[in-house]
Amino acid sequence: MTAVSPRTLGRSGIEVSALGMGCWPIAGITRIEPGFGGGTFGWGNIDDNESIRALHAARAAGITFFETADVYGGGHSELLLGRAFAERRQDVVLCTKFGFVFDPYTRQMLGRNANPEYVRRACEGSLQRMQTDYIDLYLLHVGEYDTSCLDDICDVLEKLVTAGKIRAYGWCTWPNSLEGVKIMAQREHCAAVEYRLNVLEDAPAMMEVCEEHDLASINLAPLAMGLLTGKITQTSQFPQGDVRHGWNLNAGSEAELLKKAELLREILTSDGRSVVQGALGWLLARNQRTIPIPGFKTVAQVEENAAVLELGPLKQQQMAEIEKLLQRDSAQSRAV
């Protein structure tokens, strides 16, 4: 029994662990078509055997919610989830995302597409790669999308629910498309929104939308892409192929976030936690709808993340001290 009660994916009734695992880092490299800027994005070298061990370790630690996207590594992350959990499908809740066209052989992202026929094909592809008959939560992955197209997207998603291919759906949005989420939330089986939320980057307006429409709050970048691990400094550098390659940690937005992370270190670790566990504890205290999905590549990282289920959310005093240091309105980030 963990110290943190399970969450429910909005109005779907699907129960999940309060902490999920984000499976982008275990996907390896994804290449971007030159017309979309070129280059690569990923999290460096991977070891598939270690990835499988890490997935199993997460489940053993009480994690039931695993989040990925079809485009990650040209489907590689989904393939690993299939390998890890095909024989114990009933023990996990799988979330994947759609909306980007890709070549699974070259791992190249070719563009974006969310028209109804493509959504059906994308869903079938994800089902095959994950060796499952159904997807628990299926998210639109395109951060900014023409809201006039949402009705058509929701129509096909509702049909996929009726067909038993998916159980619920939602939107992974960046920057936060409040109006778009509100439109999608009107539909019966919309259950969640995934968006960037961490102790350095609060999003009270989106949290209000989750409350208003009874949506789960799935939190991407809960560790600010590594800035809340306590391991990155101003001199840190990231190799080619790492999504963070080219970060300037001496000036600009990442540098400012790093300064704030250092400012919070003492509070986040004040009860014996690591910085990671303190940052995740903030999210668990932020609202009872939050489900952080930290990334991982090793068993050790999974174990550090999962320990927050025993440590529990930060205390109200810690939450208040954080808001004071960051000079934010404490009412927006109170413990709930």
C-alpha positions as CSV (number, residue, x, y, z in Angstrom):
1,M,0.0,0.0,0.0
2,T,1.5,3.3,-1.0
3,A,1.1,6.7,0.8
4,V,-0.5,8.2,-2.2
5,S,-4.0,7.0,-3.3
6,P,-4.6,6.1,-7.0
7,R,-6.0,8.7,-9.3
8,T,-8.9,8.4,-11.8
9,L,-8.6,9.4,-15.4
10,G,-11.2,12.1,-15.3
11,R,-14.7,10.9,-15.8
12,S,-13.6,7.7,-17.5
13,G,-13.5,5.7,-14.2
14,I,-10.1,4.3,-15.2
15,E,-8.0,4.0,-12.1
16,V,-4.2,4.6,-12.3
17,S,-1.3,5.1,-10.0
18,A,-0.8,8.7,-8.9
19,L,2.6,8.6,-10.7
20,G,3.0,7.5,-14.3
21,M,6.1,6.8,-16.4
22,G,6.8,8.8,-19.5
23,C,8.3,6.5,-22.1
24,W,9.8,9.0,-24.6
25,P,13.4,8.6,-23.3
26,I,13.5,4.8,-24.0
27,A,12.5,5.4,-27.6
28,G,15.9,6.4,-28.9
29,I,16.4,8.9,-31.7
30,T,13.6,10.3,-33.9
31,R,14.7,12.1,-37.0
32,I,12.9,15.2,-38.2
33,E,12.1,15.8,-41.9
34,P,14.1,18.8,-43.3
35,G,10.9,20.6,-44.1
36,F,10.1,20.7,-40.4
37,G,13.4,22.0,-39.3
38,G,15.5,18.8,-39.7
39,G,17.8,17.4,-37.0
40,T,16.9,14.8,-34.4
41,F,15.2,14.6,-31.0
42,G,15.5,12.1,-28.3
43,W,17.4,11.5,-25.1
44,G,20.7,9.9,-26.2
45,N,21.8,6.3,-26.2
46,I,19.4,3.6,-25.0
47,D,19.7,-0.1,-24.0
48,D,16.5,-2.0,-24.8
49,N,17.2,-4.7,-22.2
50,E,17.6,-2.1,-19.5
51,S,14.5,-0.3,-20.7
52,I,12.5,-3.6,-20.3
53,R,14.0,-4.1,-16.8
54,A,13.0,-0.5,-15.9
55,L,9.4,-1.0,-17.1
56,H,9.1,-4.1,-15.0
57,A,10.7,-2.3,-12.1
58,A,8.1,0.4,-12.4
59,R,5.3,-2.0,-12.3
60,A,6.8,-3.8,-9.3
61,A,7.0,-0.5,-7.5
62,G,3.3,0.1,-8.0
63,I,3.3,2.1,-11.2
64,T,0.4,1.2,-13.5
65,F,0.2,4.2,-15.9
66,F,2.6,4.2,-18.9
67,E,2.6,7.1,-21.4
68,T,4.2,7.3,-24.8
69,A,3.5,8.3,-28.5
70,D,3.6,6.5,-31.8
71,V,6.2,8.9,-33.3
72,Y,8.8,8.3,-30.5
73,G,11.6,6.4,-32.1
74,G,9.4,5.6,-35.1
75,G,7.2,3.4,-32.9
76,H,10.1,1.9,-30.8
77,S,8.8,3.0,-27.4
78,E,5.4,1.3,-28.2
79,L,7.2,-1.8,-29.2
80,L,9.0,-1.9,-25.9
81,L,5.8,-1.5,-24.0
82,G,4.4,-4.4,-26.0
83,R,7.4,-6.6,-25.1
84,A,7.2,-5.7,-21.5
85,F,3.5,-6.0,-20.8
86,A,1.8,-8.2,-23.5
87,E,1.6,-11.1,-21.0
88,R,0.2,-8.9,-18.2
89,R,-1.9,-6.4,-20.1
90,Q,-4.6,-6.3,-17.4
91,D,-2.0,-5.0,-14.9
92,V,-1.2,-1.7,-16.7
93,V,-3.0,1.3,-18.2
94,L,-1.5,2.3,-21.5
95,C,-1.6,5.8,-23.0
96,T,-0.3,6.7,-26.4
97,K,-0.6,9.7,-28.7
98,F,-1.2,10.3,-32.4
99,G,-1.0,13.1,-34.9
100,F,2.5,12.9,-36.4
101,V,3.2,11.0,-39.6
102,F,6.5,9.0,-39.4
103,D,8.5,6.3,-41.2
104,P,9.1,3.4,-38.7
105,Y,12.1,2.2,-40.7
106,T,14.1,5.4,-40.8
107,R,12.5,6.7,-37.6
108,Q,11.8,10.0,-39.4
109,M,9.0,12.3,-38.5
110,L,7.4,13.4,-41.8
111,G,4.7,15.9,-40.8
112,R,1.4,15.9,-38.9
113,N,-2.0,14.5,-39.7
114,A,-5.1,14.1,-37.6
115,N,-7.8,13.6,-40.3
116,P,-10.2,10.8,-39.4
117,E,-8.8,8.1,-41.7
118,Y,-5.3,8.7,-40.6
119,V,-6.4,8.5,-36.9
120,R,-7.9,5.1,-37.6
121,R,-4.7,3.9,-39.2
122,A,-2.6,5.3,-36.5
123,C,-4.7,3.6,-33.8
124,E,-4.3,0.2,-35.6
125,G,-0.5,0.7,-35.8
126,S,-0.3,1.5,-32.1
127,L,-2.4,-1.6,-31.2
128,Q,-0.1,-3.8,-33.2
129,R,3.1,-2.4,-31.8
130,M,1.9,-2.6,-28.2
131,Q,0.5,-6.1,-28.7
132,T,-2.9,-5.1,-27.3
133,D,-6.6,-5.1,-28.4
134,Y,-7.3,-1.7,-26.8
135,I,-5.6,1.6,-25.8
136,D,-6.7,2.9,-22.4
137,L,-6.1,6.6,-23.2
138,Y,-5.5,8.0,-26.7
139,L,-4.2,11.6,-27.0
140,L,-4.0,14.0,-29.8
141,H,-0.3,14.8,-29.9
142,V,-0.3,18.0,-32.0
143,G,0.2,20.9,-29.6
144,E,-1.5,23.5,-31.7
145,Y,-4.3,22.4,-33.9
146,D,-7.1,24.2,-35.8
147,T,-10.0,24.0,-33.3
148,S,-12.5,23.9,-36.3
149,C,-11.2,20.4,-36.9
150,L,-11.8,19.1,-33.4
151,D,-15.4,17.9,-34.0
152,D,-14.2,15.6,-36.8
153,I,-11.3,14.3,-34.6
154,C,-13.7,13.7,-31.7
155,D,-16.2,11.9,-33.9
156,V,-13.7,9.4,-35.0
157,L,-12.4,9.0,-31.5
158,E,-15.9,8.3,-30.2
159,K,-16.3,5.7,-32.9
160,L,-13.0,4.1,-31.8
161,V,-14.5,3.9,-28.2
162,T,-17.6,2.3,-29.5
163,A,-15.5,-0.2,-31.5
164,G,-13.6,-1.1,-28.3
165,K,-10.3,0.1,-29.8
166,I,-9.8,2.8,-27.1
167,R,-11.4,3.5,-23.7
168,A,-10.9,7.3,-23.5
169,Y,-9.2,10.1,-25.2
170,G,-7.9,13.7,-24.7
171,W,-5.2,16.2,-25.9
172,C,-1.5,16.6,-25.3
173,T,-1.2,20.3,-25.9
174,W,1.6,22.8,-25.9
175,P,1.4,25.7,-25.6
176,N,-1.7,25.2,-23.6
177,S,-4.8,25.4,-25.9
178,L,-7.4,26.3,-23.3
179,E,-10.2,26.8,-25.8
180,G,-9.4,23.7,-27.7
181,V,-9.4,21.6,-24.6
182,K,-12.8,23.1,-23.6
183,I,-14.2,22.1,-26.9
184,M,-12.9,18.6,-26.7
185,A,-14.1,18.3,-23.1
186,Q,-17.7,18.5,-24.2
187,R,-17.5,15.1,-25.7
188,E,-18.5,12.0,-23.7
189,H,-15.3,10.1,-23.5
190,C,-12.8,12.9,-23.3
191,A,-11.1,12.2,-20.0
192,A,-7.7,13.9,-19.8
193,V,-5.4,16.7,-20.9
194,E,-1.6,16.4,-20.9
195,Y,0.4,19.6,-20.6
196,R,3.6,21.0,-19.2
197,L,3.4,21.4,-15.4
198,N,6.1,21.4,-12.8
199,V,7.2,23.3,-9.7
200,L,9.0,25.9,-11.9
201,E,6.2,26.3,-14.4
202,D,2.7,26.3,-12.9
203,A,-0.4,26.4,-15.1
204,P,-3.4,27.5,-13.0
205,A,-5.6,28.3,-16.0
206,M,-5.3,24.8,-17.4
207,M,-5.8,23.3,-13.9
208,E,-9.1,25.3,-13.7
209,V,-10.2,23.7,-17.0
210,C,-9.4,20.3,-15.6
211,E,-11.6,21.0,-12.5
212,E,-14.4,22.6,-14.5
213,H,-14.6,19.6,-17.0
214,D,-13.6,16.7,-14.7
215,L,-10.4,15.9,-16.6
216,A,-7.3,14.2,-15.4
217,S,-4.2,16.5,-15.4
218,I,-1.3,14.5,-16.9
219,N,1.9,16.4,-16.4
220,L,4.6,16.3,-19.0
221,A,8.1,17.7,-18.2
222,P,7.5,17.2,-14.4
223,L,11.2,17.5,-13.9
224,A,11.6,20.4,-16.4
225,M,13.5,18.1,-18.8
226,G,16.1,17.4,-16.2
227,L,16.5,20.8,-14.6
228,L,14.8,19.4,-11.5
229,T,17.1,16.4,-11.1
230,G,19.8,18.3,-9.2
231,K,22.4,17.1,-11.6
232,I,22.4,19.8,-14.3
233,T,24.7,22.9,-13.8
234,Q,25.6,25.9,-15.9
235,T,28.4,24.0,-17.4
236,S,26.4,20.9,-18.4
237,Q,26.4,20.0,-22.1
238,F,24.2,17.6,-24.1
239,P,25.3,15.5,-27.0
240,Q,24.0,15.5,-30.6
241,G,20.7,13.7,-30.7
242,D,19.7,14.8,-27.2
243,V,16.6,17.1,-27.4
244,R,18.4,19.5,-25.0
245,H,21.4,19.8,-27.3
246,G,22.0,23.5,-27.8
247,W,20.6,24.7,-24.5
248,N,22.3,27.8,-23.1
249,L,22.4,27.3,-19.4
250,N,24.1,30.7,-18.8
251,A,21.4,32.9,-20.4
252,G,17.8,32.5,-21.7
253,S,14.8,30.6,-20.5
254,E,16.5,27.4,-19.5
255,A,19.1,29.3,-17.5
256,E,16.4,31.2,-15.6
257,L,14.6,27.9,-14.8
258,L,17.9,26.4,-13.6
259,K,18.4,29.4,-11.3
260,K,14.9,28.8,-9.8
261,A,15.6,25.1,-9.4
262,E,18.7,25.9,-7.4
263,L,16.7,28.4,-5.3
264,L,14.2,25.6,-4.4
265,R,16.7,22.8,-3.7
266,E,16.8,23.2,0.0
267,I,13.0,23.2,0.4
268,L,12.5,20.3,-2.0
269,T,15.0,18.2,-0.1
270,S,14.1,19.4,3.4
271,D,12.5,16.2,4.5
272,G,15.2,13.9,3.2
273,R,14.0,13.6,-0.4
274,S,16.1,13.9,-3.5
275,V,15.4,17.0,-5.7
276,V,13.5,14.7,-8.1
277,Q,11.3,13.4,-5.3
278,G,10.7,16.9,-4.0
279,A,9.6,18.1,-7.4
280,L,7.3,15.2,-7.9
281,G,6.0,15.7,-4.4
282,W,5.0,19.2,-5.4
283,L,2.9,17.9,-8.3
284,L,1.2,15.4,-6.1
285,A,0.3,18.2,-3.6
286,R,-0.7,20.6,-6.3
287,N,-4.1,18.9,-7.0
288,Q,-5.7,15.5,-6.6
289,R,-6.1,15.3,-10.4
290,T,-2.4,15.5,-11.2
291,I,-0.5,12.5,-12.7
292,P,3.2,13.3,-13.2
293,I,4.9,11.3,-15.9
294,P,8.7,11.6,-15.4
295,G,10.9,10.0,-18.0
296,F,13.5,7.3,-17.4
297,K,16.1,5.1,-19.0
298,T,17.3,3.0,-16.1
299,V,16.0,0.9,-13.2
300,A,17.7,3.3,-10.8
301,Q,15.8,6.3,-12.3
302,V,12.5,4.4,-12.0
303,E,13.2,3.5,-8.4
304,E,14.0,7.1,-7.5
305,N,10.9,8.4,-9.2
306,A,8.6,5.7,-7.7
307,A,9.8,6.3,-4.2
308,V,7.6,9.4,-4.1
309,L,4.5,7.1,-3.8
310,E,5.8,6.2,-0.4
311,L,7.1,9.6,0.5
312,G,3.8,11.3,-0.4
313,P,3.0,14.9,-1.4
314,L,4.9,17.9,0.0
315,K,3.4,19.4,3.1
316,Q,1.4,22.6,3.0
317,Q,4.2,24.5,4.7
318,Q,6.7,23.4,2.0
319,M,4.2,24.4,-0.7
320,A,3.8,27.9,0.8
321,E,7.5,28.4,1.1
322,I,8.0,27.5,-2.5
323,E,5.4,30.0,-3.7
324,K,7.0,32.7,-1.5
325,L,10.4,32.1,-3.0
326,L,9.1,32.1,-6.5
327,Q,6.9,35.2,-5.7
328,R,3.8,33.5,-7.0
329,D,0.2,33.7,-5.7
330,S,0.2,30.8,-3.1
331,A,-3.6,30.4,-3.6
332,Q,-2.9,29.1,-7.1
333,S,-0.5,26.3,-6.0
334,R,-1.9,25.4,-2.6
335,A,-1.8,21.8,-1.4
336,V,-5.2,20.1,-2.0
